[in-house]
Amino acid sequence: MGNRMPKTGDSANNEIFTMRISKKLKDKLNELAKRKNKSSSELIRELIESASRW
């Protein structure tokens, strides 16, 4: 199956988004997520929601 993610069930978070970023940005994202005690996916969702309120 390659890089396919496991099925997550019937939740509100069921779309898959793929983005290419540098290792440096990935490390920064993971560090920020760790400091906020969140997953990187959760952090990205929150950033998108926050930006959409502007």
N, C-alpha and C positions, 0 to 999 in steps of 0.2 A: 504493500500500500504506500510506500514512500513516506513522505512527510505529512500525510493526512493526520489530523487531530482526531482523537476518539470522539464518538458521538456524545454530546452533552445532555441530551434529553430535550424535553419541551420547556425551555426556559426563555426568558426575554433576551438572553445573551447568546443567540444561536447563529449569528453571522460571523464569517471568518474574514478577516482583513489581513492582507499580507503587505508588508512594507520593508523596503530595503534601506538599512541604515548602516553607518560605519560601526566598527567595533567600539570605537570611542563613545559614540552616542548610545550604543546599546549598554555599555558599562555604566554610563551616566544615568540612563533610565533605570537600570537594575538597582543602582545605588540609591536613587531617589525613592524607588518603590520600597526598598528595604527600610529606609529611614522612616517612611510613613506606614510601615507594616502592612503593605498592600502588594498585590501582584502587579507586574508591569501592565498587564491587560486592564486591570481595574484602574490603574493610574491613568492610562491613556483614555479610557472611557470618561473619567472625571474631568480630564483636561479638555476633551471635546465638548462635554456638557457645559463646562465653565465658559469656554470661548463662544459657545452658541448663544449665551445670554447677553453678549455685548451689543 
